[in-house]
Amino acid sequence: VSRRPNSPFFLKSLPEYAEFLHCKSKKFTDFDEVRQEIEAETDRVTGTNKGISPVPINLRVYSPHVLNLTLIDLPGITKVPVGDQPQDIEYQIKDMILQFISRESSLILAVTPANMDLANSDALKMAKEVDPQGLRTIGVITKLDLMDEGTDARDVLENKLLPLRRGYIGVVNRSQKDIDGKKDIRAALAAERKFFLSHPAYRHMADRMGTPHLQKVLNQQLTNHIRETLPSLRSKLQSQLLSLEKEVEEYKNFRPDDPTRKTKALLQMVQQFGVDFEKRIEGSGDQVDTLELSGGARINRIFHERFPFELVKMEFDEKDLRREISYAIKNIHGVTGLFTPDLAFEAIVKKQVVKLKEPCLKCVDLVIQELINTVRQCTSKLGSYPRLREETERIVTTHIREREGKTKDQV
C-alpha cells in the first residue's frame, strides 16, 4: 500500500521476475524498472505533488530466493500536510492503517527508527490500540547505524525497555546514497551482517538480528499465527456457509406472486414502522438527528418549556381578582348568610381555569403536529411502495386526529 519504493522491506533479493496487478501482461525482470513503475503508478493515482490514496499497488515477486509472504507496506503517519495533501492527512492515514492492522489474521510490524524515543513511536501506539495483548505485534528497529556515538539500542533489542511478547529485531537498510549508487542488495545484506558482528553492543545477538533473520521469523511466526487462527476461521466460515445454504433453499422455492409471501412482507414493513415510531418517541432510534430536535425530544420540550412559557404569558391582575372574590361572596350571601358557601369558590375558580384552556389546547396542537411529522419520517422506509406509504400515513394520521378530538375534550 505504501507509496515509498525505498521501503526497507521492499525487495531483499533480486527477483526472477515481478508482476503488477495493474499491468499483468508485463513481466519485470529489472529491479530498477519495478521501482520506476511504482513511482509512475503512484503519480497516476495521486498526482505528482505528494498526494495520497488508499488504493494499494499490488506487486507479486516470483523467485526461488524469496519467502512466501504477503507484505502490506503502510505509510508512516504524516503530521503536517505538504503539497496537495488534505488538512486532515494524519487522520486519513491513521484510518487507512487501521483498516489493515485491525485484521485478526495479520501480523503487525511496528517499525521504529533507533534514533528516536521508543515511547513516542506512532507504530507501537497504533499496534497497541488493535492488539493490546501484543499477540500479533513484532517490533522492528531501523537506522541502528545512525545512532549518536556512544549510544545503542541494546535494551530495546533485548526486549527490556518496552517489552513485546514477540520481541524486537534490528535491521540496517541501504542509505539513500546506497540506493542512488545502485548498491547491490546482496552487498547491502553482507554490510548489514558485518555491522551486527562487529558492533560491541550487538555482536552477542548478531544471529537474531538483520533482514534475513526478520524474513525467517516472519515466515515462522505467520505460519504459527495462521495455525492458531485457522480453527476459529473455519468455524466462522462454516456458520456463514450454513446460513447461505439455508437462504439458497428458501430462494429455490421462491414464488414472487405467492400471497403468503406478500402478506409476510407487508406485516414485516408495518411492524418495522411501529418499531421505528416507538423508538423515535422514546429516543432510542438508530438514526439520531443532529440538526434539530425531533420526535419524543421535541414533545418533551413542548411540555417542559413551551407550555410553561405560554402559562407565564397569561395576564393576571390580583386587584381585580380580589374585587371579584369580594362581589362573589357578597352576591352568594344574598340577604342572609353566616358561612362563605362553596359556590363562591367554584365561581371564581372556574373563571380563572378557563384562562388555561387556550395554552393547553395550543400545547395539544403542537404535540399532534410533531406526532404527524414523526409518522412521515418513519414511513420514509416505505418509499419503494408509494401506495403502501400513502395508505399507512393516512390510517395513522386519521387515528391521531380522532384521538386529538378526545384529548381536547378531556383537556
Buried (B, 14 or more C-beta within 10 A) or exposed (E): BBBBBEBBBBBBBBBEBBBBEBEEEEEBEEBEEBBEBBBEBBEEBBEEEBBBBBEBBBBEBEEEEBBEEEBBBBBEBBEEBEEEBEEEBBEBBBEBBEEBBEEEEBBBBBBBBBBEEBEEBBBBEBBBEBBEEBEBBBBBBBBBBEBEEEEBBBEBBBBEEBEBEBBBBBBBBBBEEBBEEEBEBEEBBEBBBEBBEEBEBBEEBBEBBBBBBBBEBBEEBBEEBEEEBEEEEEEEEEEEEEEEEEEEEEEEEEEEEEEEEEEEEEEEBBEEBEEBBEBBBEEEBEEEEEEEEBBBBBBEBBEEEBBEEBEEEEEEEEEEEEEBBEEBBEEBBEEEEEEEEEEBBEBBEEEEEEEEEEBBEBBBEBBBEBBBBBBEBBBEEBEEBEEBBEEBBEEBBEEBEEEBEEBBEEE
